[in-house]
Amino acid sequence: MPTNSSPSPQLPLSPSPLPLVGKTILVTRSVGQSSEFTEVLASSGANVIEMPTLEIAPPSSWAALDDAIAHLSDFHWLILTSTNGVDYFFQRLLTQGKDARTLAGIKIAVVGEKTAQCLKQRCLLPDFIPPNFVADSLVANFPEELIGKKILFPRVESGGREVLVKELTVRGAEVIEVAAYQSCCPSTIPSSAALAIQSGSVDVITFASSKTVQFFYQMAQKILADDSLGNEPSTVANSLEGVCIASIGPQTSKTCRSLIGRVDVEADEYTLDGLTKALIKWATNS
């Protein structure tokens, strides 16, 4: 009886349950905020090295925020664009002997689901969340006329949302910006992160904000200048050749291009979940 000599059809390979296996990923979130993201990446198979590039601290002065809290009834809206803004605003509210009930007559707008969740932990729901997780979307989709509205905006002490404030002002709002916290570049660098960059063993670097890019760049310059492996001096951009630069969204990507020269992966949804999905897609297709 003749045999069929043609090869058996090959079944398609199923996607790996660990799509990031074999990838070393450098996470540059702020001190104390990287653990959840690290766990998600590690659960997908990645070897994760944490290199915090931000330290969050109180502002150099509480005066402006204290004054705004003392006159909360003057404001129509409170805008919160980060979990740090929520944390420090409410910390100061309590310090002044007030609580969430003080905000009963004020509408609250937030940017991002994480910020909304942070607010919910204080038994408050936002009155408005823009459809896209970026501050510019807040202005474009604001739910009411802004002329004559007084808005309180607690923000990072420097390098904040200048475009947001400008656009709100153009539309007729009076925006009171107050420093609620400040972000600083850490003074120390984990030895594991320094060695990984010097040895070229990093496959991916993730950035979740423009500030993380800026401070990473400063820290990387120091790492390269203090190279203990005897490598030839190199620019940051050259030293990262072949490393996937992964950004959480357009503003962060803009800073990456300015300092590092490129972006290889950008999240479609501007969240850490969105960044994780983008990395898995990149790893699967590469």
Steps between C-alpha positions, in 0.01 A plus 500: 500500500665828396586743767444872484845655506380859529581657836227532759358850528659702776268632765541871561704576808293641781609836640742469788331540838805707592540738204776705666718205596867566425453879508677716756289808567618809686210671681550870578195585709523708816618366833223289656281493187665232286411178685161435336633566150805283575278212613289517183808495274660219702179294478538522121850354521717812505811544708429841658758740637367800690675833457287766672556832326259708707470583865174665604520749786298786653526837324760752612212702650142413597393865500314509166317171557408597857356830376297321232366250755397789724290640210365179345149639481625751240570223246266334251731215401794304644725333241721207597729348239696241702483277804778711653281807464212320672718368783669828585187714458300287745794468736510877524121526522508280811793695643282812479228327703271441201381189318321395180176666615670835435480419128123457498441807282791443262505281188802278452668409171774237481731370231537122490338202663777465761434856614127425514564187707721697738216752542247220555710373792401826666131431438479753215402451139622735226243708316700473178764267356613581144469214248875486436753468779678826424450849638441656157189284463362659816479842337363374169220306670428720802130454584400862552574857397824623657445876482493641851593168665767500771710184497742369765785298355737337755800382301868414506714795603680528167464361150125444521211536259570838342295417190201399712506827694543705184207333322268531799589868527439558128151358547424753772584322824701647786751230593675513836808278491645392833799277574381184676819294467832498322688235305875466544775296340621227738852544632580128489486246218442127566819311419301237308359767268837667446666169418222401260535825306881483494501137386231549236279226643178706495246417229229755588475824698152619600405861561171605662547880494719770350667555837614137512666548160671822607634360826596166341706693247685683780560176688611313187756770426643444846500122455686526171751750642571269796515180293672232706524255208754702306275581205585788273313824585166513321194718470175380656339458157791293369516284810131413460529394136304178463305559822122531458382839629141459624279799579162529672370777273559793261645752746745245640589394146575861408753520783650165401558624146649823627753336734549145374418554134219248452205302633447135403178419685218733604191388689167538318329551836706738712512284812741243644260228383515652154880510512512135606275399210716699257814325626342157467395583144853621423660189649260269317570662163875550539 
